[in-house]
Amino acid sequence: MTLTGSRTYVGFGLGPIQAGLFLYEAFRSGHFARLVVAEVAPPVVNELRAAGGSYRLNIAHPDHVETTSVGPVEAYNPSISEDRERVAATLAEAHEIGTAVPSVESYVAPGEGSLHRVLAAGLTRKVFQSGPRAVVYTAENDNAAAETLERLVLGELPEPLHAQVRSSVQFLNTVIGKMSGLVADPDVGATHASPLLPTATPRGRRAFLVEAFNRILISKIRFDPPFERGITVFDEKENLLPFEEAKLFGHNATHALAAYLGRLMRIQKIAELRSVPGMVPFLRDAFLYESGEALIRRHRGVDRLFTREGYAEYAENLLDRMTNPFLMDTVERVARDPQRKLGWNDRLVGTMRLALSEGIEPRRYAIGAAAACAALSEGVLDGRVRLAELALQLWSSSHPEQAEREKVLALVDKGARCLQNWRKSGFPDLEKFFENVS
């Protein structure tokens, strides 16, 4: 297998988004001569090298799973000095760079192999060697990821270099609505409709599974022309914030709502929610009339997405994609880390606050927040654990105003009582039950 084109792409982290989005789209664009990845996990680097730099990627379509190969990809471990030197040298010639690590906190680590230090070393070389201008895609699901990484990188460099780096490199935020997963044991999730997943490499036990969706939004690039991206499928937006809010308060919030309700019912797969009476109508109405209506009121006129017609298409498409059985998504994966997802500014409580600020009562997302609280402590539903005490722990660092906090708490408390009654009733049609008790 050979690469065509003349560009160089460098990625940090080799998880599903790097493998199934950045490297994959760079590979299939035909515009790149080199694909390089920096990964600090030695087994991942060793397995990819042993496979000749190629890995297998499983892509979930609505009616089947496609397996394709990507590569060759050069893999280096930046915690090793020799590999770190190669990454820095490659960054100097890179045209596009992508970070896909667990969070913005992962930008900084002890030692010279820290992502921000390696990037600083490579971009310094780019300046002194008059390397090509480059963009850095930040995929860490934080609406200030690009600004955070730029600040950290520049903090490693002398002040006189800052302007030169900024003229050569632009850090871009992203809105990545692509659902993906890493199946540690490829036998997990296999059904009569879905074959066993091929692992990424012959020696590995990890399988990449991503959905086919690839409409990714990025910040507007400010370079003077001519500058063309090699990964051409991404869509530049002048202002990403409305779309970031649509992802967090629409996509992520509804996904979490579905997962925590599924967890309460002891359901394993997100796709199984399709067969739960009233579940999809309940999720759809939360999507449309709580988060959707609030987002439309806040961002009307920005884009067709923020119209009732545009948002209805967005919601319907996402509900279909979320519950795609070929994506093999699990309730456990989507419902993990309830403490973070119940954060004052995160997907459940943040969506409730958005709705309240726009004059909408978010009763369905309050039920989702109650279900997430139950994931932290089952006693929430039967009154053995006071929500106010739990919320104090969850939101203390955000210092919410008392009036807003009490309004949110009252709704979540009401949602907890509704959930308890729904469970006691044997989980009848959810939307009908909700409408009857509301």
N, C-alpha and C positions, 0 to 999 in steps of 0.2 A: 504494500500500500504506500503510495507517495502523496505528498501535498503539492498543490499548485499555488500560484500566486507569488507575491513578493513581500508580504507583511509578516510581522511577528506579533503573536499574542502571548501574554503572560498572565497566568491565574494564580491566586493564592487560595489554598484549600481545595481538597478534592472530594467534595460531597455531592449530593444529587443536583444542586443548582449549578455548580461549576461544571460537573460532568454532563448534565442534561440540558443545560442552557448555553453558557458561555463557550465552553470548548466545542460543544456540538454545533452551535450556530456558526462559530468561526470555521470549523472543519467543513461544514457543508456549503459555506459561502464560496469556497474556491479561491478566496483572496489571500490566504495565508500560507507562507512557506514553512513557518515554525510555530508549533504549539508547545508551550512550556507551562508546567505547573510546579508551584512550590508547596510542599506538604510536609508537616512536621511529624507525622506518624510514620515511623520507619517501615512497618509491615505494608502499608499502602504503597509507599515508594518502591519497595522491593518487589512487590507483586506486579506492579505496572511495568517495571523494568524487565522482569522475567518474562512478561508477555510481549516483549518487543515494543512496548510503548502503546499498545492498542488495548482498548477496553470495550466491553459490550454494554449497550444501553438499551433498556426496555422502555418502550413508549406506549402508553395507554391511549388508544383511540376509543370512540364510543362503542365499537363492536369487536375489538380484538386488541391483542398486545403485539406490537412489532418489535423485533430485536435487530439492532443495527450495530456496526462497529465504528469506532472513532479512533483516529490516530494516524501516524505515530505521534505520541505526546512525550516530550522529554520531562522526566520527573526528577526533582531535586529536593533535598531536605535542608532547609536554611539553617538548621541548628548545627550542621556540619560545615566547617569553614570552607572546604573546597567546593561544596555545593552552593554555599552562600555566595561565593565569588562568581560562580557561573550564573546564578540568578541575577546578581547585580549587573553583570556584563550584558545579559540578555535584556534587562529592563532599559538599558541605554539605547538599544535598537528597537524597542517595542513601539508599536503603533496603538495598541489597545491592551488594557490591563484590567483585570476583574478580581475583586475581592469577594469571596463567598465563604466566610468563616462564621462561627456560631453567633457572634454578636459584635457590637462595636468595642466591647471590653476586650475582645480577642485581638484587637489591633496592637495591644501592648503586652509584652511578656518579658521576663528577665532575659538578659543576655543579648548578644549581637544578632541572634536569629529572630528577634522580634519583628513582626511584619512591618511596623512603621520604620524601623531602622534599616531593614533591608531595602525597603522602598526608597528611603532617603538616600541611601548609598547609590542605588541604581539611577535615580533621577539626577543626582549630582554628576554622575558620569555622562548622562544624556546632555546636560548643559555644556560640560567641558569638551565633549566629543561632537557637539552640534548634531546630536541625534534627532530623529524625526519627532515632530509634535505627537503627543499621545493623550488619550482620555483614559480615566480610571473609573470604571463602573463599580459602585459600592452596593452590594446586595444584602446588607445586614438588617433589613427590615426596620430601619430607623430613619425618620425623615430629615435628620441632620447628619447622616453617616458621612457624606462627602465632606462636609465642613469639619467634622471631627477628625477624619483621617488627614485632611490637608493641614489642619492645625498641628497635629502630632508629627507629621513628616517635616513641616517647616521648623518645628521646635528642635529638630535634630540638626538643623543647618545654620550656618552663619547668616546673619541678617542680610549682608550684601547679595546672597544667592537667592533670596526669596522672590524677588521680582523676576529673575531669570527663570526660575522653576515655574512660576505662575504663567509666564509667557510660553512655556514649552508644554505644560501639562495642565489639563483641566480635570478636576474631580467631579464626578456626576452622581447625583442621587438617582435611584431607580424605584419604580413601582412594579413589583414582580408578582403577578397574579397566577403564576404557574404553580400548580400543586405537584409535589414530588415527595419521594420517600426513599429511604435506604432500608432494604430488607436484609437484616443480618443473617437470617436463616431462610434461604430461598424457597424452602418447602412451605413456609408459613404463607397463608393466603391462597394457596393453590386450590382450585375448585374444579368442578366438571367443565366450567366455562373458561377457565384460565389455566394454561399449562404451567409447569414448574418454571420459575424464572431463571434464565441463565445468569450466572454470576458475572461480575464485572471482568474478572480474570480467571483463568483456569485454576489457579492456586487459591483464590480467595473464597470467602464465604459471604461476601457482600454482593447484593444485587441492586443496581440502580433502577428505579421505576419512576418515570415522570409522565405527565400528561402531554399530549401533543400540542396544546395551546402554547403560543409563543408571542402573543402581542404584549410586549414589554415596553413600558414607558420610561423615558430617561430625561434628565435635565437638558435644556437647550444648550447646544455647544456654541461658545462665544468666539472661537478662533476666527480670525480673518480668513476668507477663502484664499487659495483652495485648500480645503480639508474635507476628506471623505472617509467615512467609517467603512471598515471592511465588513463588520457585522451590520448589515443594512436593514435587518428586519425590525430593529428597535425604532420606537416612535418618539421623537423629541417633542417636549412640551415646554412652553414658555414659563408656566407656573405649575409645578407638580403637586402643590399642597392639596388642591381639591381632589385629585386622583388618589393621593395617599390616604386622605380621609375616607374616600369611597372604599378603598381596600380594607382599611382598618375597621371602620364602623359599618361597612356593608358586608364585604366578603368574609373577613376574619371574624366579625361578631356573629354572623349567622352560622358559620362553620363551628364556632365554639358552642353556640346555643344548641346546635344539632348534636354535638358530641356529648355534652353534659346531660342532655335528656337521654341519649342512648346509653350513657353510663348508668343512669338511674334505673333503666330498664334491663341492665346487664346484657346489652347488645354488643357484639364484638366488631362488626363491620359497619362503616358509615353507609354503605350501599343497602344494608338491611333496613334502614330507616324508611326506604321507599314503601315497604310493605306494612309499616305501622299506621293504623287508622288515624287519619287527621294530622299526621306529622308533617307531610310536605305542605299542605295548606297552611298550617301553623307557621312553618318556617317562611313560606312565601309572604304571608301577611306581615310578619315581623320585618322582613326585608323591605317590602314595599311601603308599608304605612307607618313604620316607626323610624328606622334608619333612613329609608329612601326619601320619605317626605321631608325629613329634617335636612338631609343633604341637598335636596332640590331647593328648599327655601334658602339655605345658606349660599349655594353656588349657582343659582339660576343665571343663565346667560353665558356661563363659562364654556360649556360644551354641550353637545346633544345628550351626553350621559345624564346631565342634570335637568332632564325633562321627564315627565311621567312616562312617556313612551320609551325614551332611551333607557331610563332606569329599569323599567319593566323587562326590557330585553336583556339587560345586564343581569338582573336577578334570576330570570328564567334560565339563562345560559349557565350561570354559576350553580344553580340548584341541580341541573342536569350533570354538570361536571363533578360537583362534590360527591354525588351519589353514583358515579360511574363504577360499576362492579369491577371493571378491568383495571381500575386504579388501585384496587385492593386496599383502600385506606382503612385504618383501624380507629375505633373509638378511643382506644388507649393512646394512640399517637396524637390525635387532635386534642384530646382532653388533658394532655400532660401539662404540668406546671400551672395548676389553677391559681396559685398565689400571684403569679405574674399577670395572668389574664384577667384577674379581678382588680388589677391596679386602677387607681383613680383616673388615669388617663388612657387606660388600655381598652381592649375591644368590647368588653361587656359593660362595665361601669362608665367608660368613656362614651359609649354609644347612648347609654341612658342620659348622661349629662348633655350630650349634643341635642337629643330629642327634647329634653326639658327646656333647654335654652331657646328652642324654636317653638315652644308652646305645645309640644306633643307628649302625651303620657306613654312611656315605653313599657307597657305592661308585659309584653312577651319577653323582652330582653331582661326584665326584672326576674322573670321565671328562670331564664338562663343563668343570671347571676346567683340566684338562690340554689340552683342545681350545682353550680361551680363551688359555692360555699359548702354544699353537702359533700362534695368531693374532698374538701379539706377536713370537714367534721360532720359525720352523719347526724349528730345530735341537733344540727340546725333545723331539720325538718320537723322534729317532734318537740322542739322547745327546750331541750336539754342544754343547748349551747346558745347563748345570747348573741344575736347578730351584731349588736352594737359593740360588744367586746371583740369579736372577730374583726369587724371593720376597723376598729381602732388600731389593731396590729397591721392590717393590710394597707391602710392609708396614712399612717402617722407621718411618713416622710414627705407626703404631698401637702400637708397642712390645709385640708379643705375648709372652706367656710362652714360654720355650724349649720346655717339654714339650708344650704345645698346638701350637706351631708345627711341631715335629718330627712330631707325629702327623698333622697335616694334610698336611704335605709328603710323608710316606710314602704316604699314600693317593693324592695327586695323581701321585706318581711311578709308582705301580702303575697308575693310570689311563692315564698316558702310554704305558706299555708295552702295555697292552690296546689302545689306539687304534692304535698302530703295527702291531700284529699284525692288527687288523681291516682296516686299510688294505691291508696286504700281501696279505691273503687275498681282496681284491677286494670288500670291503664286503658280506659275507654277512648273513643275517638277524641284526640287531643283538642283539635280546633273547636269541635262542638262543646266539649266539656268546658273549655276556656270561655267560650262565649256565654255559656249558661251561668257560670259562676261570677263573671265580671260585671 
